[in-house]
């Protein structure tokens, strides 16, 4: 390169000088590079460890929070109720209670689900089980079965199982039985009966019998909840009490090899629960007041035995009968009930007049239909020769007790005739 004139001697000397410097410092550079690489690697590892520690800490904190949440949920589930099924739970958060009203009525102060559970003598989880609404369930709290109606067809009865029955008995005893009813109500009322229901209609020229259609099914869950709210209970407590006292009509269906009880209607008073008669009477208090007032205005007497309404009047009211019936129907429908058009009976003085199975034609005495008394007398007469059990054609488990009950009922109406039949029963053997 020098001979060709491309480099000078000075250039060559400079190249050698730089080469000598590189040879002198190459190991130091390699070391610095190595140290820098190791330092960077250590920094990366430290950052990774820091990230892992942060992640573990966050995971531990999340687990701790989840455990706290789970514990809080478990405690809340053990002590409170916020959901009892679709369509019925919207008011469970509202615990506002009218304490003064409850005290004035002499009712137990219950403001929360825990209060209800304690009052019923169960734990909150057990209360949830009893009150929970399911559209489809493999098991329910009732045994449903059909019984024949006198008028034809069948009626569905729902007999409560022991758990729900115990809760209902407690509600009946401590709440429902303490509340006053209208004087017109005679069915399922202590001290009143079919006899007291019939007496106001003795010796009247006109006796009108009406029947409320689907009486218990028309008293639905919202109406029952509203009833408990009217006593002063919080929406939450009223919801729980209403769920304990109502049930949906159900039909058994099979799916995927399993049998389910599926709701086929709205929750309402079950025919078979001990609370249903009392609740229906309380729900009908306003109906009774309005009908009694309207009846008095038109010169009629009025009584109600469950779903049987009876009005009676003297002969001078015959001309107003059509208008009066229309007004009665309007009040009944306005109160959320409906008349059964097939069971409207107008009984006049010339024929036999009955009220809840009792003859009321005579102004001074009540009576049973003659055929019933004759049937009793015939059974007892035949039993003198055949023995009592031979006359038990219906297969009553305790036929003597069955007949004694019928005679006791007759004694409420006609004591003299009942005395004779009681003596005849005592003389029977078997």
Secondary structure, DSSP 8 states (H G I E B T S, - for coil): -TTTTSS-HHHHHHHHHHHHHHHHHHHHHHHHHHHHHHHHHHHHHHHHHHHHHHHHHHHHHHHHHHHHHHHHHHHHHHH--S--STTT-TTTT-----HHHHHHHT-----SHHHHHHHHTS-HHHHHHHH---SEESS-SEEEEEEE-TTSSEEEEEEE-HHHHHHHHHHHHHTGGGS---TTB-TT-TT--HHHHHHTTTT-SEEEEEEBTTHHHHSBHHHHHHHHHHHT--HHHHHHHHHHHEEEEEEEEEETTEEEEEEEEEEEE-TT-HHHHHHHHHHTHHHHHHHHHHHHHTT-EEEEETTEEEEEE-GGGGGGHHHHHHHHHHHHHHTT--B-GGG-EEEETTS--EETTEE--SSS--EE-HHHHHHHHHHHHHHHHH-SGGG-TT--TTHHHHHHHHHHHHHHH-HHHHHHHHHHHHH---
